[in-house]
Amino acid sequence: MSETETDLPGTGTSARAELVRSEKQRGHLLRIARTLSACFLGMAAGAISFFVGGTPNDVGVQPNALLGLVVLAAAIVVQRHIFILLRLDTPALGGKDWFYQGFMTFAFWFITLTILLTTSLR
C-alpha cells in the first residue's frame, strides 16, 4: 500500500479500528446505564421497604418486614421493563448478567434499608 491509501479517512484498518472502538464505547455506556438503574432501583426499593414495613420496635424489627422482600423482588422484576423503556439491549443479557443486576439491586436495597433502620432508632 502506498502512503496515500493509508491516509484516506474511512478506509483500511483504521476505519475498522474506529468502528470497533465506537462499538466498545457504546457497550460500555450500556453497561453503565444498566448498573446505574439497578443501583437507583435498589435505593428506591430500600426506602419504600422502610416506609411500608412500619415503625421498627426497640430491637429494630419492623412489624411488616416481609413486605420489604416483596418490594425487593418487584424491583428486580421491573428492571427488564425499565431496560425496554430505556432502549437497552435486553436480549443480549444472559443469566450471569441478570444475576449481577439482581445482586446490585439487592445490595443497594440492603444498604439503604439498614441505614434507614439504624438512624430511625434514635
C-alpha positions as CSV (number, residue, x, y, z in Angstrom):
1,M,0.0,0.0,0.0
2,S,1.1,3.5,-0.6
3,E,1.0,6.2,2.0
4,T,-1.9,7.9,0.3
5,E,-4.1,4.8,0.6
6,T,-3.5,4.6,4.4
7,D,-4.1,8.3,5.0
8,L,-7.6,8.3,3.5
9,P,-10.3,8.5,6.1
10,G,-12.9,5.7,6.2
11,T,-10.7,3.1,4.5
12,G,-8.4,0.3,5.7
13,T,-7.7,-0.9,9.2
14,S,-8.0,2.5,10.9
15,A,-11.7,2.7,9.9
16,R,-12.3,-0.8,11.3
17,A,-10.4,0.0,14.5
18,E,-12.6,3.2,14.9
19,L,-15.7,1.1,14.4
20,V,-14.6,-1.5,17.0
21,R,-13.7,1.4,19.3
22,S,-17.1,3.0,18.9
23,E,-18.9,-0.3,19.5
24,K,-16.8,-0.9,22.7
25,Q,-17.7,2.6,23.9
26,R,-21.4,2.0,23.2
27,G,-21.3,-1.3,25.0
28,H,-19.5,0.3,28.0
29,L,-22.2,3.1,28.2
30,L,-25.0,0.5,28.1
31,R,-23.4,-1.5,30.9
32,I,-23.0,1.7,33.0
33,A,-26.7,2.6,32.4
34,R,-27.8,-0.9,33.4
35,T,-25.7,-0.7,36.6
36,L,-27.0,2.7,37.5
37,S,-30.6,1.7,37.0
38,A,-30.0,-1.3,39.3
39,C,-28.4,1.0,41.9
40,F,-31.2,3.5,41.9
41,L,-33.9,0.8,41.9
42,G,-32.2,-0.7,44.9
43,M,-32.1,2.6,46.8
44,A,-35.8,3.3,45.9
45,A,-36.8,-0.2,47.0
46,G,-34.9,0.2,50.3
47,A,-36.7,3.4,51.0
48,I,-40.1,2.0,50.1
49,S,-39.4,-1.1,52.2
50,F,-38.6,1.1,55.1
51,F,-41.9,3.1,54.9
52,V,-44.1,0.1,54.0
53,G,-42.6,-2.1,56.8
54,G,-43.9,0.1,59.6
55,T,-42.2,1.6,62.6
56,P,-39.4,-0.5,64.0
57,N,-39.6,-1.6,67.6
58,D,-36.7,-1.2,70.1
59,V,-34.8,-4.1,68.6
60,G,-35.1,-2.7,65.1
61,V,-37.6,-5.2,63.7
62,Q,-40.5,-3.9,61.6
63,P,-43.9,-5.5,62.0
64,N,-44.3,-5.9,58.2
65,A,-40.7,-6.7,57.3
66,L,-41.7,-9.4,54.8
67,L,-43.3,-6.7,52.6
68,G,-39.8,-5.3,52.2
69,L,-38.7,-8.6,50.5
70,V,-41.7,-8.3,48.2
71,V,-40.7,-4.8,47.2
72,L,-37.2,-6.0,46.5
73,A,-38.5,-8.8,44.3
74,A,-40.7,-6.4,42.4
75,A,-37.7,-4.0,41.9
76,I,-35.7,-6.9,40.4
77,V,-38.5,-7.9,38.1
78,V,-39.3,-4.3,37.0
79,Q,-35.8,-3.9,35.7
80,R,-36.5,-5.7,32.5
81,H,-39.3,-3.3,31.7
82,I,-37.2,-0.3,32.5
83,F,-34.5,-1.6,30.2
84,I,-37.0,-1.9,27.4
85,L,-38.2,1.7,28.1
86,L,-34.6,3.0,28.1
87,R,-33.9,1.0,24.9
88,L,-31.1,-1.0,26.4
89,D,-30.2,-4.3,24.8
90,T,-32.1,-6.9,26.9
91,P,-32.0,-9.9,24.5
92,A,-28.2,-9.9,24.8
93,L,-28.3,-10.3,28.6
94,G,-27.6,-13.8,29.9
95,G,-28.2,-15.5,33.2
96,K,-25.0,-14.1,34.7
97,D,-25.9,-10.6,33.6
98,W,-29.4,-10.9,35.3
99,F,-27.8,-12.3,38.4
100,Y,-25.5,-9.3,38.5
101,Q,-28.4,-6.9,38.1
102,G,-30.4,-8.6,40.8
103,F,-27.4,-8.7,43.2
104,M,-26.7,-4.9,42.6
105,T,-30.4,-4.2,43.4
106,F,-30.3,-6.4,46.5
107,A,-27.0,-4.8,47.7
108,F,-28.3,-1.2,47.4
109,W,-31.7,-2.2,48.9
110,F,-29.9,-3.8,51.9
111,I,-27.6,-0.8,52.5
112,T,-30.4,1.7,52.2
113,L,-32.8,-0.2,54.4
114,T,-30.0,-0.8,57.0
115,I,-29.1,2.9,57.1
116,L,-32.8,3.9,57.5
117,L,-33.4,1.4,60.2
118,T,-30.4,2.3,62.3
119,T,-30.9,6.0,62.0
120,S,-34.6,5.7,62.9
121,L,-33.9,4.1,66.3
122,R,-32.6,7.3,67.8
